[in-house]
Amino acid sequence: MEKEKNHMQETQIPTAVLIDEMTEIVRYYCGEIQEYTEISEFDNVATAVIKKYFNAREVFFDHRNKKIILRVNVTVEKNPMIKSAFSRVTLDYENLDDFVISLLETDQESLQYYRNLLKFRRIGKS
């Protein structure tokens, strides 16, 4: 019963509160990202937001040149032998925190993804 109550309270976080919490955490994690490092999805909330938004498989950071290099899945429809391929995409940013925060979305799927990230982060700290 207690578990259900906690789950209900967690899923009832207002959207604005959830986005505010994600914003705060993204600002923290952007300072933790190391140059030219691929970070697993749940190790870094900022990386997870980028992966979700762009449906990227890998994310690399080039802080010196203010670039994010993504490896994204590309569907290849013309060749039946190749079901999917990957493409390298480079994004420029002026301020990493602001860029990642601009990717936060408020649709139900994204909000649930953020809840799961926050839940995982809390579990990892205990």
N, C-alpha and C positions, 0 to 999 in steps of 0.2 A: 504494500500500500504506500509506504514512504517513497519507494522507487518511482511509482506512478506519479505521485505528487511532485517530486523533483523534476520528472520529465515534463509534466504539464507546465510547471513554472518556467522551465528553460525554453520551451517552445512558444511561450506567450510573451517573450521579450519583445517590446515594441520595436518596430523597424528602425525608428530614429535612434533608439538606444543601441541597438545592435550595430548600426552603421557607425555611430560614434565610437563604440568600443573597438570595432575593426579599424577605424581611422587611427586611433591611439596606438593600437598594436602594430599596424603597418609602419607608422612613424618610428617606433622602437626597432622593429626588425630591419628596416632599411639601413639603419646605422650598423647593423651586425653583418651585412652581406660583404663577403670578401671578393675581391676582384678575380675574375676568370674562374669562378668556382661554380660548379653545378651543385645545387642544393636539393635534397629530396623534398617532395611536396609538403610534408607535414613538419619538416624541420624549420621552415621559415614561412610565416603567414604571408609576407609580401610575395614570395615566389609562388605560393599556392594561388594567390589572387591572379597573378599573371598567367599561370598555367590554365586556370579555369577560364579566364576571359578569352584567351587566344587559342584554347584547346591545344596547348603546347606540350610536347613530350619532355623537352629539356629547356632550361633557362640558364643562360650564362650572362655575367655582368662584366662590362668593360667600363669601370668608373672613370678612368683617365680620359676616355673619349666620349663619355656620357652616352653609352649605347647598351642596349639589351639585345642579346642574340638568342633567338628562339629556334628550336627544331620543332616544326609543326607537321602534323600528318596531312598529306594531300591525297585525296582520292583520285585514282587514275581510272577513268571510265573507258577510254578508247582501247586499252590493251587488257584483255581478259586474263592474261597471264600474271599481270601485276595488280594485286588487289589494293595496295596502297604504297605510297612512297613518302619520303620526308623531304621537306624543303627548309632551307635556312632563311630566316627572316631577321633583319636587323632593324631595331627601333631606336630612334634618338630620343633623349629626354633632356629637359633643362634641370628639373629637380625631381629626383627619384621618388621621394615621398609623395609629392603632389601628383606625379604621373600614376603611381599605383593606386592612390586614393581615387583618382578620376575613373578607375576601372571598376570600382565597387558598384554593383547593380542591386536593384531592390525587387527583382522578380522572385517568386516563391522558391524556385530551384536554387538561385544564388543565395538567398537568405538561409535556406537549410544547409547549404554548403558552409557558409560562414559559421552557423551554429555548431556544425560538426568540427570545424577547425578550432573554435573556442573551447569546445568540450574536450577535444584531444589535447589541447594546450594545457587545460586545467588538470587533466589526468596525468600528463607528463610531469607536471610540477609536484604532484603528491607522492 
